[in-house]
């Protein structure tokens, strides 16, 4: 969902869904991105033949 956690929470409240679950999923998504993107960037840098 575009807009981040605040937009997702607003939509969850408006849709009367489990807000705690929605928040947990979005926090997990952010944490996963924080850990995987540096690894992905390193892999891309190696494939491009750049050093550093």
CHARMM-style PDB file with segment names, atoms N, HN, CA, C and O in Angstrom:
ATOM      1  N   UNK     1       0.851  -1.178   0.000  1.00  0.00      PROA
ATOM      2  CA  UNK     1       0.000   0.000   0.000  1.00  0.00      PROA
ATOM      3  C   UNK     1       0.897   1.242   0.000  1.00  0.00      PROA
ATOM      4  O   UNK     1       1.750   1.387   0.876  1.00  0.00      PROA
ATOM      5  N   UNK     2       0.715   2.121  -0.958  1.00  0.00      PROA
ATOM      6  HN  UNK     2       0.023   2.003  -1.669  1.00  0.00      PROA
ATOM      7  CA  UNK     2       1.515   3.354  -0.963  1.00  0.00      PROA
ATOM      8  C   UNK     2       1.114   4.258   0.201  1.00  0.00      PROA
ATOM      9  O   UNK     2      -0.041   4.275   0.626  1.00  0.00      PROA
ATOM     10  N   UNK     3       2.078   4.996   0.699  1.00  0.00      PROA
ATOM     11  HN  UNK     3       3.017   4.982   0.354  1.00  0.00      PROA
ATOM     12  CA  UNK     3       1.781   5.937   1.770  1.00  0.00      PROA
ATOM     13  C   UNK     3       2.338   5.535   3.117  1.00  0.00      PROA
ATOM     14  O   UNK     3       2.342   6.338   4.050  1.00  0.00      PROA
ATOM     15  N   UNK     4       2.798   4.332   3.230  1.00  0.00      PROA
ATOM     16  HN  UNK     4       2.794   3.681   2.471  1.00  0.00      PROA
ATOM     17  CA  UNK     4       3.459   3.916   4.450  1.00  0.00      PROA
ATOM     18  C   UNK     4       2.516   3.425   5.537  1.00  0.00      PROA
ATOM     19  O   UNK     4       1.347   3.121   5.299  1.00  0.00      PROA
ATOM     20  N   UNK     5       3.067   3.361   6.722  1.00  0.00      PROA
ATOM     21  HN  UNK     5       4.017   3.607   6.915  1.00  0.00      PROA
ATOM     22  CA  UNK     5       2.374   2.769   7.863  1.00  0.00      PROA
ATOM     23  C   UNK     5       1.144   3.575   8.263  1.00  0.00      PROA
ATOM     24  O   UNK     5       0.112   2.994   8.600  1.00  0.00      PROA
ATOM     25  N   UNK     6       1.237   4.897   8.232  1.00  0.00      PROA
ATOM     26  HN  UNK     6       2.075   5.369   7.958  1.00  0.00      PROA
ATOM     27  CA  UNK     6       0.108   5.718   8.667  1.00  0.00      PROA
ATOM     28  C   UNK     6      -1.101   5.541   7.759  1.00  0.00      PROA
ATOM     29  O   UNK     6      -2.233   5.461   8.236  1.00  0.00      PROA
ATOM     30  N   UNK     7      -0.868   5.481   6.465  1.00  0.00      PROA
ATOM     31  HN  UNK     7       0.051   5.546   6.077  1.00  0.00      PROA
ATOM     32  CA  UNK     7      -1.972   5.261   5.526  1.00  0.00      PROA
ATOM     33  C   UNK     7      -2.562   3.872   5.705  1.00  0.00      PROA
ATOM     34  O   UNK     7      -3.779   3.696   5.632  1.00  0.00      PROA
ATOM     35  N   UNK     8      -1.706   2.889   5.937  1.00  0.00      PROA
ATOM     36  HN  UNK     8      -0.718   3.032   5.995  1.00  0.00      PROA
ATOM     37  CA  UNK     8      -2.194   1.523   6.140  1.00  0.00      PROA
ATOM     38  C   UNK     8      -3.040   1.434   7.408  1.00  0.00      PROA
ATOM     39  O   UNK     8      -4.067   0.756   7.425  1.00  0.00      PROA
ATOM     40  N   UNK     9      -2.616   2.110   8.454  1.00  0.00      PROA
ATOM     41  HN  UNK     9      -1.781   2.661   8.440  1.00  0.00      PROA
ATOM     42  CA  UNK     9      -3.397   2.093   9.695  1.00  0.00      PROA
ATOM     43  C   UNK     9      -4.729   2.800   9.519  1.00  0.00      PROA
ATOM     44  O   UNK     9      -5.748   2.341  10.035  1.00  0.00      PROA
ATOM     45  N   UNK    10      -4.731   3.912   8.794  1.00  0.00      PROA
ATOM     46  HN  UNK    10      -3.903   4.284   8.374  1.00  0.00      PROA
ATOM     47  CA  UNK    10      -5.991   4.615   8.546  1.00  0.00      PROA
ATOM     48  C   UNK    10      -6.952   3.738   7.758  1.00  0.00      PROA
ATOM     49  O   UNK    10      -8.146   3.694   8.052  1.00  0.00      PROA
ATOM     50  N   UNK    11      -6.427   3.038   6.753  1.00  0.00      PROA
ATOM     51  HN  UNK    11      -5.457   3.074   6.514  1.00  0.00      PROA
ATOM     52  CA  UNK    11      -7.281   2.141   5.964  1.00  0.00      PROA
ATOM     53  C   UNK    11      -7.773   0.959   6.809  1.00  0.00      PROA
ATOM     54  O   UNK    11      -8.916   0.524   6.663  1.00  0.00      PROA
ATOM     55  N   UNK    12      -6.925   0.451   7.676  1.00  0.00      PROA
ATOM     56  HN  UNK    12      -5.997   0.804   7.795  1.00  0.00      PROA
ATOM     57  CA  UNK    12      -7.325  -0.674   8.529  1.00  0.00      PROA
ATOM     58  C   UNK    12      -8.426  -0.252   9.502  1.00  0.00      PROA
ATOM     59  O   UNK    12      -9.361  -1.012   9.757  1.00  0.00      PROA
ATOM     60  N   UNK    13      -8.313   0.943  10.033  1.00  0.00      PROA
ATOM     61  HN  UNK    13      -7.554   1.560   9.826  1.00  0.00      PROA
ATOM     62  CA  UNK    13      -9.350   1.441  10.944  1.00  0.00      PROA
ATOM     63  C   UNK    13     -10.653   1.665  10.190  1.00  0.00      PROA
ATOM     64  O   UNK    13     -11.729   1.313  10.672  1.00  0.00      PROA
ATOM     65  N   UNK    14     -10.548   2.257   8.997  1.00  0.00      PROA
ATOM     66  HN  UNK    14      -9.673   2.543   8.605  1.00  0.00      PROA
ATOM     67  CA  UNK    14     -11.749   2.521   8.203  1.00  0.00      PROA
ATOM     68  C   UNK    14     -12.429   1.228   7.765  1.00  0.00      PROA
ATOM     69  O   UNK    14     -13.655   1.168   7.680  1.00  0.00      PROA
ATOM     70  N   UNK    15     -11.634   0.191   7.487  1.00  0.00      PROA
ATOM     71  HN  UNK    15     -10.637   0.240   7.557  1.00  0.00      PROA
ATOM     72  CA  UNK    15     -12.193  -1.082   7.039  1.00  0.00      PROA
ATOM     73  C   UNK    15     -12.582  -1.982   8.202  1.00  0.00      PROA
ATOM     74  O   UNK    15     -13.113  -3.074   7.998  1.00  0.00      PROA
ATOM     75  N   UNK    16     -12.320  -1.527   9.414  1.00  0.00      PROA
ATOM     76  HN  UNK    16     -11.889  -0.640   9.579  1.00  0.00      PROA
ATOM     77  CA  UNK    16     -12.628  -2.292  10.635  1.00  0.00      PROA
ATOM     78  C   UNK    16     -11.976  -3.674  10.633  1.00  0.00      PROA
ATOM     79  O   UNK    16     -12.612  -4.689  10.916  1.00  0.00      PROA
ATOM     80  N   UNK    17     -10.682  -3.672  10.304  1.00  0.00      PROA
ATOM     81  HN  UNK    17     -10.166  -2.847  10.074  1.00  0.00      PROA
ATOM     82  CA  UNK    17      -9.916  -4.915  10.325  1.00  0.00      PROA
ATOM     83  C   UNK    17      -9.030  -4.930  11.569  1.00  0.00      PROA
ATOM     84  O   UNK    17      -9.107  -4.033  12.408  1.00  0.00      PROA
ATOM     85  N   UNK    18      -8.203  -5.943  11.676  1.00  0.00      PROA
ATOM     86  HN  UNK    18      -8.140  -6.672  10.995  1.00  0.00      PROA
ATOM     87  CA  UNK    18      -7.306  -6.087  12.822  1.00  0.00      PROA
ATOM     88  C   UNK    18      -6.122  -5.130  12.651  1.00  0.00      PROA
ATOM     89  O   UNK    18      -5.195  -5.411  11.892  1.00  0.00      PROA
ATOM     90  N   UNK    19      -6.160  -4.019  13.350  1.00  0.00      PROA
ATOM     91  HN  UNK    19      -6.913  -3.790  13.966  1.00  0.00      PROA
ATOM     92  CA  UNK    19      -5.141  -2.978  13.218  1.00  0.00      PROA
ATOM     93  C   UNK    19      -3.786  -3.477  13.694  1.00  0.00      PROA
ATOM     94  O   UNK    19      -2.762  -3.120  13.112  1.00  0.00      PROA
ATOM     95  N   UNK    20      -3.761  -4.289  14.733  1.00  0.00      PROA
ATOM     96  HN  UNK    20      -4.593  -4.579  15.205  1.00  0.00      PROA
ATOM     97  CA  UNK    20      -2.505  -4.815  15.246  1.00  0.00      PROA
ATOM     98  C   UNK    20      -1.805  -5.684  14.202  1.00  0.00      PROA
ATOM     99  O   UNK    20      -0.589  -5.601  14.030  1.00  0.00      PROA
ATOM    100  N   UNK    21      -2.573  -6.506  13.517  1.00  0.00      PROA
ATOM    101  HN  UNK    21      -3.561  -6.573  13.657  1.00  0.00      PROA
ATOM    102  CA  UNK    21      -1.995  -7.356  12.480  1.00  0.00      PROA
ATOM    103  C   UNK    21      -1.449  -6.523  11.327  1.00  0.00      PROA
ATOM    104  O   UNK    21      -0.354  -6.793  10.832  1.00  0.00      PROA
ATOM    105  N   UNK    22      -2.193  -5.524  10.901  1.00  0.00      PROA
ATOM    106  HN  UNK    22      -3.082  -5.305  11.303  1.00  0.00      PROA
ATOM    107  CA  UNK    22      -1.749  -4.666   9.805  1.00  0.00      PROA
ATOM    108  C   UNK    22      -0.460  -3.947  10.191  1.00  0.00      PROA
ATOM    109  O   UNK    22       0.471  -3.869   9.389  1.00  0.00      PROA
ATOM    110  N   UNK    23      -0.402  -3.429  11.398  1.00  0.00      PROA
ATOM    111  HN  UNK    23      -1.158  -3.492  12.049  1.00  0.00      PROA
ATOM    112  CA  UNK    23       0.801  -2.750  11.877  1.00  0.00      PROA
ATOM    113  C   UNK    23       1.983  -3.716  11.923  1.00  0.00      PROA
ATOM    114  O   UNK    23       3.088  -3.358  11.514  1.00  0.00      PROA
ATOM    115  N   UNK    24       1.766  -4.923  12.410  1.00  0.00      PROA
ATOM    116  HN  UNK    24       0.869  -5.213  12.742  1.00  0.00      PROA
ATOM    117  CA  UNK    24       2.846  -5.908  12.502  1.00  0.00      PROA
ATOM    118  C   UNK    24       3.385  -6.280  11.123  1.00  0.00      PROA
ATOM    119  O   UNK    24       4.596  -6.416  10.943  1.00  0.00      PROA
ATOM    120  N   UNK    25       2.493  -6.444  10.156  1.00  0.00      PROA
ATOM    121  HN  UNK    25       1.510  -6.333  10.302  1.00  0.00      PROA
ATOM    122  CA  UNK    25       2.928  -6.801   8.806  1.00  0.00      PROA
ATOM    123  C   UNK    25       3.760  -5.676   8.197  1.00  0.00      PROA
ATOM    124  O   UNK    25       4.777  -5.937   7.553  1.00  0.00      PROA
ATOM    125  N   UNK    26       3.346  -4.449   8.390  1.00  0.00      PROA
ATOM    126  HN  UNK    26       2.520  -4.236   8.913  1.00  0.00      PROA
ATOM    127  CA  UNK    26       4.083  -3.337   7.803  1.00  0.00      PROA
ATOM    128  C   UNK    26       5.421  -3.102   8.499  1.00  0.00      PROA
ATOM    129  O   UNK    26       6.399  -2.741   7.844  1.00  0.00      PROA
ATOM    130  N   UNK    27       5.477  -3.296   9.789  1.00  0.00      PROA
ATOM    131  HN  UNK    27       4.683  -3.590  10.321  1.00  0.00      PROA
ATOM    132  CA  UNK    27       6.759  -3.178  10.500  1.00  0.00      PROA
ATOM    133  C   UNK    27       7.701  -4.287  10.044  1.00  0.00      PROA
ATOM    134  O   UNK    27       8.890  -4.040   9.839  1.00  0.00      PROA
ATOM    135  N   UNK    28       7.190  -5.496   9.883  1.00  0.00      PROA
ATOM    136  HN  UNK    28       6.224  -5.697  10.049  1.00  0.00      PROA
ATOM    137  CA  UNK    28       8.002  -6.604   9.387  1.00  0.00      PROA
ATOM    138  C   UNK    28       8.522  -6.303   7.984  1.00  0.00      PROA
ATOM    139  O   UNK    28       9.671  -6.608   7.664  1.00  0.00      PROA
ATOM    140  N   UNK    29       7.680  -5.708   7.156  1.00  0.00      PROA
ATOM    141  HN  UNK    29       6.747  -5.460   7.416  1.00  0.00      PROA
ATOM    142  CA  UNK    29       8.100  -5.342   5.793  1.00  0.00      PROA
ATOM    143  C   UNK    29       9.248  -4.338   5.830  1.00  0.00      PROA
ATOM    144  O   UNK    29      10.209  -4.470   5.072  1.00  0.00      PROA
ATOM    145  N   UNK    30       9.159  -3.344   6.696  1.00  0.00      PROA
ATOM    146  HN  UNK    30       8.378  -3.236   7.311  1.00  0.00      PROA
ATOM    147  CA  UNK    30      10.223  -2.342   6.795  1.00  0.00      PROA
ATOM    148  C   UNK    30      11.520  -2.978   7.281  1.00  0.00      PROA
ATOM    149  O   UNK    30      12.590  -2.679   6.752  1.00  0.00      PROA
ATOM    150  N   UNK    31      11.435  -3.842   8.270  1.00  0.00      PROA
ATOM    151  HN  UNK    31      10.565  -4.085   8.699  1.00  0.00      PROA
ATOM    152  CA  UNK    31      12.628  -4.504   8.805  1.00  0.00      PROA
ATOM    153  C   UNK    31      13.261  -5.402   7.739  1.00  0.00      PROA
ATOM    154  O   UNK    31      14.484  -5.429   7.596  1.00  0.00      PROA
ATOM    155  N   UNK    32      12.435  -6.131   6.996  1.00  0.00      PROA
ATOM    156  HN  UNK    32      11.442  -6.108   7.112  1.00  0.00      PROA
ATOM    157  CA  UNK    32      12.959  -6.978   5.926  1.00  0.00      PROA
ATOM    158  C   UNK    32      13.683  -6.158   4.866  1.00  0.00      PROA
ATOM    159  O   UNK    32      14.750  -6.550   4.395  1.00  0.00      PROA
ATOM    160  N   UNK    33      13.115  -5.039   4.496  1.00  0.00      PROA
ATOM    161  HN  UNK    33      12.248  -4.720   4.879  1.00  0.00      PROA
ATOM    162  CA  UNK    33      13.750  -4.186   3.495  1.00  0.00      PROA
ATOM    163  C   UNK    33      15.069  -3.639   4.027  1.00  0.00      PROA
ATOM    164  O   UNK    33      16.047  -3.558   3.285  1.00  0.00      PROA
ATOM    165  N   UNK    34      15.108  -3.267   5.289  1.00  0.00      PROA
ATOM    166  HN  UNK    34      14.313  -3.333   5.892  1.00  0.00      PROA
ATOM    167  CA  UNK    34      16.342  -2.734   5.872  1.00  0.00      PROA
ATOM    168  C   UNK    34      17.473  -3.754   5.842  1.00  0.00      PROA
ATOM    169  O   UNK    34      18.635  -3.376   5.695  1.00  0.00      PROA
ATOM    170  N   UNK    35      17.155  -5.041   5.980  1.00  0.00      PROA
ATOM    171  HN  UNK    35      16.211  -5.348   6.100  1.00  0.00      PROA
ATOM    172  CA  UNK    35      18.192  -6.056   5.993  1.00  0.00      PROA
ATOM    173  C   UNK    35      18.532  -6.588   4.605  1.00  0.00      PROA
ATOM    174  O   UNK    35      19.680  -6.948   4.347  1.00  0.00      PROA
ATOM    175  N   UNK    36      17.555  -6.641   3.716  1.00  0.00      PROA
ATOM    176  HN  UNK    36      16.622  -6.349   3.926  1.00  0.00      PROA
ATOM    177  CA  UNK    36      17.823  -7.243   2.416  1.00  0.00      PROA
ATOM    178  C   UNK    36      18.387  -6.270   1.392  1.00  0.00      PROA
ATOM    179  O   UNK    36      19.158  -6.686   0.528  1.00  0.00      PROA
ATOM    180  N   UNK    37      18.040  -5.017   1.452  1.00  0.00      PROA
ATOM    181  HN  UNK    37      17.413  -4.679   2.154  1.00  0.00      PROA
ATOM    182  CA  UNK    37      18.505  -4.078   0.431  1.00  0.00      PROA
ATOM    183  C   UNK    37      20.019  -3.874   0.435  1.00  0.00      PROA
ATOM    184  O   UNK    37      20.599  -3.798  -0.648  1.00  0.00      PROA
ATOM    185  N   UNK    38      20.694  -3.780   1.574  1.00  0.00      PROA
ATOM    186  HN  UNK    38      20.223  -3.842   2.454  1.00  0.00      PROA
ATOM    187  CA  UNK    38      22.160  -3.688   1.516  1.00  0.00      PROA
ATOM    188  C   UNK    38      22.797  -4.924   0.876  1.00  0.00      PROA
ATOM    189  O   UNK    38      23.782  -4.802   0.147  1.00  0.00      PROA
ATOM    190  N   UNK    39      22.248  -6.102   1.140  1.00  0.00      PROA
ATOM    191  HN  UNK    39      21.448  -6.201   1.732  1.00  0.00      PROA
ATOM    192  CA  UNK    39      22.773  -7.317   0.518  1.00  0.00      PROA
ATOM    193  C   UNK    39      22.538  -7.290  -0.992  1.00  0.00      PROA
ATOM    194  O   UNK    39      23.415  -7.663  -1.772  1.00  0.00      PROA
ATOM    195  N   UNK    40      21.372  -6.857  -1.389  1.00  0.00      PROA
ATOM    196  HN  UNK    40      20.660  -6.554  -0.756  1.00  0.00      PROA
ATOM    197  CA  UNK    40      21.047  -6.759  -2.808  1.00  0.00      PROA
ATOM    198  C   UNK    40      21.941  -5.735  -3.504  1.00  0.00      PROA
ATOM    199  O   UNK    40      22.390  -5.968  -4.626  1.00  0.00      PROA
ATOM    200  N   UNK    41      22.198  -4.612  -2.852  1.00  0.00      PROA
ATOM    201  HN  UNK    41      21.833  -4.423  -1.941  1.00  0.00      PROA
ATOM    202  CA  UNK    41      23.068  -3.587  -3.437  1.00  0.00      PROA
ATOM    203  C   UNK    41      24.489  -4.114  -3.594  1.00  0.00      PROA
ATOM    204  O   UNK    41      25.145  -3.836  -4.597  1.00  0.00      PROA
ATOM    205  N   UNK    42      24.968  -4.870  -2.613  1.00  0.00      PROA
ATOM    206  HN  UNK    42      24.435  -5.096  -1.797  1.00  0.00      PROA
ATOM    207  CA  UNK    42      26.295  -5.465  -2.702  1.00  0.00      PROA
ATOM    208  C   UNK    42      26.383  -6.447  -3.860  1.00  0.00      PROA
ATOM    209  O   UNK    42      27.378  -6.477  -4.583  1.00  0.00      PROA
ATOM    210  N   UNK    43      25.345  -7.244  -4.032  1.00  0.00      PROA
ATOM    211  HN  UNK    43      24.536  -7.219  -3.445  1.00  0.00      PROA
ATOM    212  CA  UNK    43      25.308  -8.194  -5.136  1.00  0.00      PROA
ATOM    213  C   UNK    43      25.320  -7.469  -6.483  1.00  0.00      PROA
ATOM    214  O   UNK    43      26.045  -7.868  -7.395  1.00  0.00      PROA
ATOM    215  N   UNK    44      24.536  -6.426  -6.611  1.00  0.00      PROA
ATOM    216  HN  UNK    44      23.948  -6.101  -5.870  1.00  0.00      PROA
ATOM    217  CA  UNK    44      24.513  -5.663  -7.853  1.00  0.00      PROA
ATOM    218  C   UNK    44      25.861  -4.994  -8.132  1.00  0.00      PROA
ATOM    219  O   UNK    44      26.304  -4.928  -9.279  1.00  0.00      PROA
ATOM    220  N   UNK    45      26.497  -4.508  -7.093  1.00  0.00      PROA
ATOM    221  HN  UNK    45      26.138  -4.561  -6.161  1.00  0.00      PROA
ATOM    222  CA  UNK    45      27.800  -3.858  -7.269  1.00  0.00      PROA
ATOM    223  C   UNK    45      28.835  -4.872  -7.756  1.00  0.00      PROA
ATOM    224  O   UNK    45      29.661  -4.555  -8.612  1.00  0.00      PROA
ATOM    225  N   UNK    46      28.791  -6.092  -7.212  1.00  0.00      PROA
ATOM    226  HN  UNK    46      28.120  -6.349  -6.517  1.00  0.00      PROA
ATOM    227  CA  UNK    46      29.723  -7.139  -7.653  1.00  0.00      PROA
ATOM    228  C   UNK    46      29.476  -7.525  -9.107  1.00  0.00      PROA
ATOM    229  O   UNK    46      30.419  -7.725  -9.873  1.00  0.00      PROA
ATOM    230  N   UNK    47      28.218  -7.627  -9.477  1.00  0.00      PROA
ATOM    231  HN  UNK    47      27.452  -7.464  -8.855  1.00  0.00      PROA
ATOM    232  CA  UNK    47      27.886  -8.000 -10.866  1.00  0.00      PROA
ATOM    233  C   UNK    47      28.300  -6.925 -11.839  1.00  0.00      PROA
ATOM    234  O   UNK    47      28.631  -7.223 -12.986  1.00  0.00      PROA
ATOM    235  N   UNK    48      28.287  -5.677 -11.406  1.00  0.00      PROA
ATOM    236  HN  UNK    48      28.017  -5.434 -10.474  1.00  0.00      PROA
ATOM    237  CA  UNK    48      28.681  -4.574 -12.289  1.00  0.00      PROA
ATOM    238  C   UNK    48      30.202  -4.457 -12.372  1.00  0.00      PROA
ATOM    239  O   UNK    48      30.726  -3.753 -13.236  1.00  0.00      PROA
ATOM    240  N   UNK    49      30.910  -5.145 -11.476  1.00  0.00      PROA
ATOM    241  HN  UNK    49      30.485  -5.717 -10.775  1.00  0.00      PROA
ATOM    242  CA  UNK    49      32.368  -5.120 -11.504  1.00  0.00      PROA
ATOM    243  C   UNK    49      32.963  -3.916 -10.807  1.00  0.00      PROA
ATOM    244  O   UNK    49      34.124  -3.574 -11.034  1.00  0.00      PROA
ATOM    245  N   UNK    50      32.185  -3.276  -9.965  1.00  0.00      PROA
ATOM    246  HN  UNK    50      31.242  -3.554  -9.780  1.00  0.00      PROA
ATOM    247  CA  UNK    50      32.700  -2.127  -9.215  1.00  0.00      PROA
ATOM    248  C   UNK    50      33.332  -2.591  -7.931  1.00  0.00      PROA
ATOM    249  O   UNK    50      32.903  -3.588  -7.350  1.00  0.00      PROA
ATOM    250  N   UNK    51      34.340  -1.889  -7.481  1.00  0.00      PROA
ATOM    251  HN  UNK    51      34.689  -1.079  -7.953  1.00  0.00      PROA
ATOM    252  CA  UNK    51      34.983  -2.247  -6.221  1.00  0.00      PROA
ATOM    253  C   UNK    51      34.545  -1.265  -5.148  1.00  0.00      PROA
ATOM    254  O   UNK    51      34.039  -0.181  -5.438  1.00  0.00      PROA
ATOM    255  N   UNK    52      34.751  -1.671  -3.905  1.00  0.00      PROA
ATOM    256  HN  UNK    52      35.162  -2.552  -3.670  1.00  0.00      PROA
ATOM    257  CA  UNK    52      34.449  -0.736  -2.833  1.00  0.00      PROA
ATOM    258  C   UNK    52      33.730  -1.306  -1.741  1.00  0.00      PROA
ATOM    259  OT1 UNK    52      33.419  -0.608  -0.776  1.00  0.00      PROA
TER     260      UNK     52
END
